[in-house]
């Protein structure tokens, strides 16, 4: 009898920006959840399952915002049958177009390691698992502060560089490190403790360009979280400290998130729906960064590095896939208005002299921002290479103070040139808010190239 091992690959590339690509990736992962041993005895071709990945584990990847990443494969455990290692490198090159648009979530570096990471997971026992991710990231931090310091310098991402206060340098970060307690073969309940991306909204980690909804929802914090995953339904609640203090307090207030959702995974027609709530938007890293921009860089509003009032928010998401097609939608909105001193409705246009050093103009109100986006993708195979195209539209309101554009059109393309090696290109066309609403009034374009590899 001749024994052959047939492995269903779980290392699907997720290096190109866009929820459409990540959704397709996750659909492929969920359709390849079994490994089999094939016994060819007199051409009988008998197949027996030897390793099945629990669907709850794949849903957990969604809830921790790790879809599209190179993750350790428990069917190929590696070191000592308990520790798995994986990683990847994403290099952004090129960056043609308007490289001084000062938009939050865009990387303007000609050449940067957007993300070089190593993931390590450990099966401690049947009831405890550990996960840690080391990451180096050096995209744009504080865009030309000598030019923009009077009205706030945008950057690619405040969370990845731990740069809420705008003074950090790009170094190796322990981006995630958490322990999960639970056994899905026994109970749908789990508890997580450690540093992780919260289950609030849906997005990719380290995309080519961050979506507007990602800027307003991405929350990386050390937390304690309890949740469940059962029959497609999932939910969680979490508690963590805000990244900056409330004015007059010497310690960071505790923040909370709650989320529920449902996943129906099917190659022919699959979908997911979900909703999340955050008690205070200051917990969102990029929101806190921009509030600090207003209250610290100018230095004259009497509120250095803190905030005045809590603002709650909610986020909605939905995805659907059918064959090679995928479509995703995102929406997020503040539930109350910010204090005008923390984030004015029209950004710098609501400040005396149009600079952060000016006080708010009498009678102006705080912002109640919202953002939405829709993106579709199509996957195909030509020249024996998996490829993907995607296009999308995003919009926001009252978000000039967050350094977001009013509208964005985007299109992208990715190709797996070799095994676990991907090349991608994306074009973003941004329409800024008018000067009267706190923007530059300009229309800008940015073309980005990405090369990425993964290993596991």
For each residue, the residues with C-beta under 8 A, 3 or more apart:
1: 39 40 41
2: 40
3: 37 38 39
4: 37 38 40
5: 35 37 38
6: 35 36 37 38 47
7: 35 75 76
8: 32 33 34 35 36
9: 12 32
10: 29 32 53 71 73 75 456
11: 70 73 86 420 454 455 456
12: 9 25 28 29
13: 16 25 386 414 416 420 421 422 452 454
14: 21 22 25 67 68 69 70 204
15: 68 88 90 414 422 424 450 452 454
16: 13 21 208 388 390 412 413 414 422 424 426 450
17: 21 204 207 208 209 412 424 426 450
18: 21 22 204 207 375 377 390 392 410 412 426
19: 22 23 202 203 204 211 319 328 330 375
20: 23 24 326 327 328 375 376 377 388 390 392
21: 14 16 17 18 24 25 68 377 388 390 412 414
22: 14 18 19 25 26 67 68 204
23: 19 20 26 27 67 319 321 326 328 377
24: 20 21 27 28 321 324 326 377 379 388
25: 12 13 14 21 22 28 29 67 68
26: 22 23 29 30 58 61 62 67 68
27: 23 24 30 31 265 267 270 321 326
28: 12 24 25 31 32
29: 10 12 25 26 32 33 58
30: 26 27 33 55 58 265 270
31: 27 28 267
32: 8 9 10 28 29
33: 8 29 30 52 53 55 58
34: 8 49 51 52 53
35: 5 6 7 8 49 50 51 75
36: 6 8 47 48 49 50
37: 3 4 5 6 47 48 50
38: 3 4 5 6 45 46 47
39: 1 3 44 45 46 47 48
40: 1 2 4 43 44 45
41: 1 44 46
42:
43: 40
44: 39 40 41
45: 38 39 40
46: 38 39 41
47: 6 36 37 38 39
48: 36 37 39
49: 34 35 36 52
50: 35 36 37
51: 34 35 74 75
52: 33 34 49
53: 10 33 34 57 58 74 75
54: 57 58 184 185
55: 30 33 58 59 265
56: 59 60 184 188 229
57: 53 54 60 61 74 184
58: 26 29 30 33 53 54 55 61 62 265
59: 55 56 62 63 229 234 263
60: 56 57 63 64 180 190 229
61: 26 57 58 64 66 67 69 71
62: 26 58 59 65 66 67 202 263 272
63: 59 60 199 227 229 234 236 259
64: 60 61 176 196 197 199
65: 62 197 202 203 204 205 218
66: 61 62 69 71 197 205
67: 14 22 23 25 26 61 62 204
68: 14 15 21 22 25 26 204 205
69: 14 61 66 88 117 119 205
70: 11 14 86 87 88 119 420 454 455 456
71: 10 61 66 86 119 121 456
72: 77 78 84 85 86 119 120 121 456
73: 10 11 76 77 84 86 456
74: 51 53 57 77 84 123
75: 7 10 35 51 53
76: 7 73 84 456
77: 72 73 74 80 81 82 83 84 123
78: 72 81 83 84 85
79: 82 83 84 85
80: 77 83
81: 77 78
82: 77 79 122 123 124
83: 77 78 79 80 120 121 122 123
84: 72 73 74 76 77 78 79 120 121 122 456
85: 72 78 79 118 119 120 456
86: 11 70 71 72 73 118 119 454 455 456
87: 70 116 117 118 119 454 455 456
88: 15 69 70 115 116 117 452 453 454 455
89: 113 115 116 117 452 453
90: 15 113 114 115 116 206 450 451 452
91: 111 112 113 114 450 451 452
92: 95 107 109 111 112 113 114 139 208 448 449 450
93: 110 111 449 450 451
94: 110 447 448 449
95: 92 99 107 108 109 110 446 447 448
96: 446 447
97: 444 445 446 447
98: 101 442 444 445 446
99: 95 108 446
100: 108 143 144 147
101: 98 106 108 430 432 440 442 444 446
102: 143 144 148 153 154 403 440
103: 106 154 403 404 405 430 444
104: 154 155 210 215 286 290 402 403 404
105: 154 156 157 209 210 211 212 214 215 286 404
106: 101 103 140 154 156 209 210 428 446
107: 92 95 112 114 139 140 156 208 209 448
108: 95 99 100 101 140 143 446
109: 92 95 112 138 139 140
110: 93 94 95
111: 91 92 93
112: 91 92 107 109 138 139 140
113: 89 90 91 92 116 136 137 138
114: 90 91 92 107 137 139 156 206 208 450
115: 88 89 90 135 136 137 160 205 206
116: 87 88 89 90 113 135 136 137
117: 69 87 88 89 133 134 135 136 175
118: 85 86 87 133 134
119: 69 70 71 72 85 86 87 131 132 133
120: 72 83 84 85 131 132 133
121: 71 72 83 84 129 130 131 132
122: 82 83 84 129 130 131
123: 74 77 82 83 129
124: 82 128 129 130 179
125: 128
126: 183 185
127: 181 182 183
128: 124 125 179 180 181
129: 121 122 123 124 179 180
130: 121 122 124 178 179 180
131: 119 120 121 122 176 177 178 179 180
132: 119 120 121 174 176 177 178
133: 117 118 119 120 174 175 176 177
134: 117 118 172 173 174 175
135: 115 116 117 160 172 173 175 206
136: 113 115 116 117 170 171 172 173
137: 113 114 115 116 157 160 161 170 173 206
138: 109 112 113 141 170
139: 92 107 109 112 114 156 157 160
140: 106 107 108 109 112 143 154 155 156
141: 138 155 156 161 163 168 169 170
142: 145 153 155 163 166
143: 100 102 108 140 148 153 154 155
144: 100 102 147 148 153
145: 142 148 149 153 166
146: 149
147: 100 144 153
148: 102 143 144 145 151 152 153 154
149: 145 146 152 153 297
150: 297 298 355 356 357
151: 148 347 348 354 355 356
152: 148 149 290 293 294 297 348 356 401 403
153: 102 142 143 144 145 147 148 149 166 293 297
154: 102 103 104 105 106 140 143 148 403
155: 104 140 141 142 143 158 161 163 166 289
156: 105 106 107 114 139 140 141 160 210
157: 105 137 139 160 161 206 210 218 285 286
158: 155 161 162 163 164 285 286 288 289
159: 162 218 219 220 285 286
160: 115 135 137 139 156 157 173 175 206 220
161: 137 141 155 157 158 168 169 170 171 173
162: 158 159 168 173
163: 141 142 155 158 166 167 168 289
164: 158 243 244 285 288 289 292
165: 168 244 292 296 305
166: 142 145 153 155 163 289 292 293 296 297
167: 163
168: 141 161 162 163 165 171
169: 141 161
170: 136 137 138 141 161
171: 136 161 168
172: 134 135 136
173: 134 135 136 137 160 161 162
174: 132 133 134 177 195
175: 117 133 134 135 160 195 220
176: 64 131 132 133 194 195 196 197 220
177: 131 132 133 174 194 195 196
178: 130 131 132 192 193 194 195 196
179: 124 128 129 130 131 192 193 194
180: 60 128 129 130 131 190 191 192
181: 127 128 190 191 192 193
182: 127 187 189 190 191
183: 126 127 186 187
184: 54 56 57 187 188 190 229
185: 54 126
186: 183
187: 182 183 184
188: 56 184 228 229 230
189: 182 226 227 228
190: 60 180 181 182 184 226 227 228 229
191: 180 181 182 224 225 226
192: 178 179 180 181 196 223 224 225 226 227
193: 178 179 181 223 224 225
194: 176 177 178 179 222 223
195: 174 175 176 177 178 220 221 222 223
196: 64 176 177 178 192 220 221 223 225
197: 64 65 66 176 205 218 219 220
198: 219 220 221 223 225 238 240 257 278 283
199: 63 64 225 227 236 238 257 259 276
200: 217 219 257 259 276 277 278 315
201: 213 214 217 218 276 315 317 330 332
202: 19 62 65 274 317 319 328 330
203: 19 65 207 210 211 213 214 217 218 330
204: 14 17 18 19 22 65 67 68 207 214
205: 65 66 68 69 115 197
206: 90 114 115 135 137 157 160
207: 17 18 203 204 210 211 214
208: 16 17 92 107 114 412 424 426 448 450
209: 17 105 106 107 410 426 428 446 448
210: 104 105 106 156 157 203 207 214 215 218
211: 19 105 203 207 214 215 330 371 373 392 394
212: 105 215 216 371 372 373 394 395 396 399 404 405 408
213: 201 203 216 217 315 330 331 332 371 372 373 394
214: 105 201 203 204 207 210 211 217 218 330
215: 104 105 210 211 212 218 286 287 371 402 404
216: 212 213 281 284 286 287 313 315 332 369 371 399 402 404
217: 200 201 203 213 214 276 278 284 315 332
218: 65 157 159 197 201 203 210 214 215 284 285 286
219: 159 197 198 200 257 278 283 284 285
220: 159 160 175 176 195 196 197 198 285
221: 195 196 198 240 241 243 255 283
222: 194 195 240 241
223: 192 193 194 195 196 198 238 239 240
224: 191 192 193 238 239 240
225: 191 192 193 196 198 199 236 237 238 239
226: 189 190 191 192 236 237 238
227: 63 189 190 192 199 234 235 236 237
228: 188 189 190 233 234 235 236
229: 56 59 60 63 184 188 190 233 234
230: 188 233 234
231:
232: 262 263 264 265
233: 228 229 230 260 261 262
234: 59 63 227 228 229 230 260 261 262 263
235: 227 228 258 259 260 261
236: 63 199 225 226 227 228 257 258 259
237: 225 226 227 256 257 258 259
238: 198 199 223 224 225 226 256 257 258
239: 223 224 225 254 255 256
240: 198 221 222 223 224 254 255 283
241: 221 222 251 252 253 254 255
242: 245 246 252 253 254 255 280 282 283 288
243: 164 221 252 282 283 285 288
244: 164 165 252 282 288 291 292 305 306 307
245: 242 249 250 251 252 253 305 306 307
246: 242 249 253 306 307 308 310
247: 303 306 307 308
248: 306
249: 245 246 252 253 306
250: 245
251: 241 245
252: 241 242 243 244 245 249
253: 241 242 245 246 249 280 310
254: 239 240 241 242
255: 221 239 240 241 242 278 279 280 282 283
256: 237 238 239 278 279
257: 198 199 200 219 236 237 238 276 277 278 279 283
258: 235 236 237 238 276 277
259: 63 199 200 235 236 237 274 275 276 277
260: 233 234 235 274 275
261: 233 234 235 272 273 274 275
262: 232 233 234 272 273 274
263: 59 62 232 234 270 271 272
264: 232 270 271 272
265: 27 30 55 58 232 270
266: 269 270
267: 27 31 270 321 323
268: 322 323
269: 266 320 321 322
270: 27 30 263 264 265 266 267 320 321 322
271: 263 264 318 319 320 321
272: 62 261 262 263 264 317 318 319
273: 261 262 317 318
274: 202 259 260 261 262 316 317 318
275: 259 260 261 314 315 316 317
276: 199 200 201 217 257 258 259 314 315 316
277: 200 257 258 259 312 313 314 315
278: 198 200 217 219 255 256 257 281 283 284 312 313 314 315
279: 255 256 257 283 310 312
280: 242 253 255 283 310 311 312
281: 216 278 284 287 311 312 313 334
282: 242 243 244 255 287 288 291 307 310 311
283: 198 219 221 240 242 243 255 257 278 279 280 287 288
284: 216 217 218 219 278 281 287 288 313
285: 157 158 159 164 218 219 220 243 288 289
286: 104 105 157 158 159 215 216 218 289 290 402
287: 215 216 281 282 283 284 290 291 402
288: 158 164 242 243 244 282 283 284 285 291 292 307
289: 155 158 163 164 166 285 286 292 293
290: 104 152 286 287 293 294 343 401 402 403
291: 244 282 287 288 294 295 307 338 342 343
292: 164 165 166 244 288 289 295 296 297 305
293: 152 153 166 289 290 296 297 356
294: 152 290 291 297 298 301 341 342 343 344 356 401
295: 291 292 298 301 303 304 305 306 307 341 342
296: 165 166 292 293 299 304 305
297: 149 150 152 153 166 292 293 294 356
298: 150 294 295 301 355 356 357 358
299: 296 304 357
300: 357 358 359
301: 294 295 298 341 356 359
302:
303: 247 295 306 307 308 341 342
304: 295 296 299
305: 165 244 245 292 295 296
306: 244 245 246 247 248 249 295 303
307: 244 245 246 247 282 288 291 295 303 339 342
308: 246 247 303 339 341 342
309: 336 338 339 342
310: 246 253 279 280 282 336
311: 280 281 282 334 335 336 337 338
312: 277 278 279 280 281 334 335 336
313: 216 277 278 281 284 332 333 334 335
314: 275 276 277 278 332 333 335
315: 200 201 213 216 217 275 276 277 278 330 331 332
316: 274 275 276 329 330 331 332
317: 201 202 272 273 274 275 328 329 330 331
318: 271 272 273 274 328 329
319: 19 23 202 271 272 326 327 328 329
320: 269 270 271 326 327 328
321: 23 24 27 267 269 270 271 325 326 327
322: 268 269 270 325 326
323: 267 268
324: 24 378 379 380
325: 321 322 376 377 378
326: 20 23 24 27 319 320 321 322 376 377 378 379
327: 20 319 320 321 374 375 376 377
328: 19 20 23 202 317 318 319 320 374 375 376
329: 316 317 318 319 372 373 374 375
330: 19 201 202 203 211 213 214 315 316 317 371 372 373 374
331: 213 315 316 317 370 371 372 373
332: 201 213 216 217 313 314 315 316 370 371 372
333: 313 314 368 369 370 371
334: 281 311 312 313 337 338 367 368 369 370
335: 311 312 313 314
336: 309 310 311 312 368
337: 311 334 345 365 366 367 368
338: 291 309 311 334 342 343 344 366 367 368
339: 307 308 309 342 343 366
340: 343 344 345 350 360 364 365 366
341: 294 295 301 303 308 360
342: 291 294 295 303 307 308 309 338 339 366
343: 290 291 294 338 339 340 366 367 369 401 402
344: 294 338 340 347 348 349 350 351 360 364 365 366 367 401 438
345: 337 340 350 364 365 366 367 368 398 401
346: 349 350 364 367 398 400 401 433 436 437 438
347: 151 344 350 367 400 401 433 437 438 439
348: 151 152 344 351 354 355 356 400 401 438
349: 344 346 354 400 435 436 437 438
350: 340 344 345 346 347 360 361 364 438
351: 344 348 354 355 356 358 359 360 361
352: 358 359 360 361
353: 357 358
354: 151 348 349 351 358
355: 150 151 298 348 351 358
356: 150 151 152 293 294 297 298 301 348 351
357: 150 298 299 300 353
358: 298 300 351 352 353 354 355
359: 300 301 351 352
360: 340 341 344 350 351 352 364
361: 350 351 352 364
362:
363:
364: 340 344 345 346 350 360 361
365: 337 340 344 345
366: 337 338 339 340 342 343 344 345
367: 334 337 338 343 344 345 346 347 398 399 401 402
368: 333 334 336 337 338 345 398
369: 216 333 334 343 396 397 398 399 401 402 404
370: 331 332 333 334 396 397 398 399
371: 211 212 213 215 216 330 331 332 333 394 395 396 397 399 404
372: 212 213 329 330 331 332 394 395 396
373: 211 212 213 329 330 331 392 393 394 395
374: 327 328 329 330 392 393 394
375: 18 19 20 327 328 329 390 391 392 393 410
376: 20 325 326 327 328 390 391 392
377: 18 20 21 23 24 325 326 327 388 389 390
378: 324 325 326 388 389 390
379: 24 324 326 386 387 388
380: 324 386 387 388
381: 384 385 386 387
382: 385 387
383:
384: 381
385: 381 382 415 416 417
386: 13 379 380 381 415 416
387: 379 380 381 382 413 414 415 416
388: 16 20 21 24 377 378 379 380 413 414 415
389: 377 378 411 412 413
390: 16 18 20 21 375 376 377 378 411 412 413
391: 375 376 409 410 411 412
392: 18 20 211 373 374 375 376 409 410 411
393: 373 374 375 407 408 409 410
394: 211 212 213 371 372 373 374 407 408 410
395: 212 371 372 373 406 407 408
396: 212 369 370 371 372 399 402 404 405 406 407
397: 369 370 371 406
398: 345 346 367 368 369 370 401
399: 212 216 367 369 370 371 396 402 404
400: 346 347 348 349 403 404 406 433 437 438 439
401: 152 290 294 343 344 345 346 347 348 367 369 398 438
402: 104 215 216 286 287 290 343 367 369 396 399
403: 102 103 104 152 154 290 400
404: 103 104 105 212 215 216 369 371 396 399 400
405: 103 212 396 408 430 431 432 433 439 444
406: 395 396 397 400 431 432 433 437 439
407: 393 394 395 396 430 431
408: 212 393 394 395 405 428 429 430 431
409: 391 392 393 428 429
410: 18 209 375 391 392 393 394 426 427 428 429
411: 389 390 391 392 426 427
412: 16 17 18 21 208 389 390 391 424 425 426 427
413: 16 387 388 389 390 424 425 426
414: 13 15 16 21 387 388 422 423 424 425
415: 385 386 387 388 422 423 424
416: 13 385 386 387 419 420 421 422
417: 385 421 422 423
418: 421
419: 416
420: 11 13 70 416 453 454 455
421: 13 416 417 418 451 452 453
422: 13 15 16 414 415 416 417 450 451 452 453
423: 414 415 417 449 450 451 452
424: 15 16 17 208 412 413 414 415 449 450 452
425: 412 413 414 447 448 449 450
426: 16 17 18 208 209 410 411 412 413 447 448 450
427: 410 411 412 445 446 447 448
428: 106 209 408 409 410 445 446 447 448
429: 408 409 410 443 444 445
430: 101 103 405 407 408 443 444 445 446
431: 405 406 407 408 443
432: 101 405 406 439 440 441 442 443 444
433: 346 347 400 405 406 437 438 439 440 441
434: 437 439 441
435: 349 438 439 440 441
436: 346 349
437: 346 347 349 400 406 433 434
438: 344 346 347 348 349 350 400 401 433 435
439: 347 400 405 406 432 433 434 435 442
440: 101 102 432 433 435
441: 432 433 434 435
442: 98 101 432 439
443: 429 430 431 432
444: 97 98 101 103 405 429 430 432
445: 97 98 427 428 429 430
446: 95 96 97 98 99 101 106 108 209 427 428 430
447: 94 95 96 97 425 426 427 428
448: 92 94 95 107 208 209 425 426 427 428
449: 92 93 94 423 424 425
450: 15 16 17 90 91 92 93 114 208 422 423 424 425 426
451: 90 91 93 421 422 423
452: 13 15 88 89 90 91 421 422 423 424
453: 88 89 420 421 422
454: 11 13 15 70 86 87 88 420
455: 11 70 86 87 88 420
456: 10 11 70 71 72 73 76 84 85 86 87
